[in-house]
Amino acid sequence: MKVSFFSTQPYDIKFFNECNEKFNFDLEYFEPNLDEHTVNIIEEGTDAICVFVNDKLNEGVIKKLKKRGIKYIALRNAGFNNVDLEAAKKYEIKVCRVPAYSPQAVAEHTLAMLLTLNRKTHKAYNRVREQNFSLNGLLGTNIYTKTVGVIGTGNIGRVFCKTIKALGTNVIAYDLYPNEELKKEGFQYVTLEELLKQSDIISLHCPLTPETHHLINKQTISLMKNGVYLINTSRGGLINTLDIIDGLKSKKIGALGIDVYEQEDKLFFRDLSETIIKDDKIQLLLSFPNVLVTAHQAFFTEEALTQIALVTLDNLRQLSNSNSIDNKAAELV
């Protein structure tokens, strides 16, 4: 099988090449994101493409993939909001994903962002390097006994609930489909409105769907406690950026940690240090002293990357052998 990769970074090449020793596929790597223009670089004889979160697979792209003989679209991530599944079904292209790779990786990064924002360790690090040992401006609060609201309790949200509970917090959760395991362990599910009103800290762990798009907006922010901490390691589109900026200005939002961003496809996974960034919203967010932005790195651990590569390649192996995957959660079309 010949597989063309898009949005490729050096670490993708390293981990996929290592794991490919078990499969012996013909792997070809392209750095650009996949869109209606870059789809034309796919060579004849390619059986599958492997894509990531910022690749755009609308009907136009999928139609061109079909013309080029592509049989399989493999997502090396869990979310699939960037893929027109109806179009894939129409053109009879199988679509698979990695439904769970290392929920611990994302949950741990969420905790790291929360603790960094609260205790301001990133600022303390820079100060001490400049021989400034003052504590002024570094005051935090105890996470212990705080109420943490977790929106979305799938694989990652479930792990984060247990992780943050270990710090002695009061965890409440909201999900359209409550996790029975968490309920048995005593975790409390509440309505979204109750969660927004009660939480000192809110962490987002839900997929991006038409229903969850801009879940955090002017109205939902107005329900939150003054000074609430908000962390998003899920999808950028869950937050209305302009509304969250207003919430920061009014001090309704006490601190914001985001590993994802609405317009991240134009920014993340590349070095723009010598570039003038024209996105005024991200520039404004970066100007706030109580905002922490990381560039979609929550998944970025050795364990997660190994699992992503293994599952992705095995999904393609199963599809090529039997046109189906044992783990039905991995098979989208």
Sequence and secondary structure as in RCSB ss.txt:
>XXXX:A:sequence
MKVSFFSTQPYDIKFFNECNEKFNFDLEYFEPNLDEHTVNIIEEGTDAICVFVNDKLNEGVIKKLKKRGIKYIAL
RNAGFNNVDLEAAKKYEIKVCRVPAYSPQAVAEHTLAMLLTLNRKTHKAYNRVREQNFSLNGLLGTNIYTKTVGV
IGTGNIGRVFCKTIKALGTNVIAYDLYPNEELKKEGFQYVTLEELLKQSDIISLHCPLTPETHHLINKQTISLMK
NGVYLINTSRGGLINTLDIIDGLKSKKIGALGIDVYEQEDKLFFRDLSETIIKDDKIQLLLSFPNVLVTAHQAFF
TEEALTQIALVTLDNLRQLSNSNSIDNKAAELV
>XXXX:A:secstr
 EEEE S  HHHHHHHHHHGGGT  EEEE  S  STTGGGG  TT  EEEE TT  B HHHHHHHHHTT  EEEE
SSS  TTB HHHHHHTT EEE  S S HHHHHHHHHHHHHHHHHTHHHHHHHHHTT    TT      TT EEEE
E  SHHHHHHHHHHHTTT EEEEE SS  HHHHHTT EE  HHHHHHH SEEEE     TTTTT BSHHHHHHS 
TTEEEEE S GGGB HHHHHHHHHTTSEEEEEES  TTGGGTTTS  TTS    HHHHHHHH TTEEE  S TT 
SHHHHHHHHHHHHHHHHHHHHHSS SSGGGB  
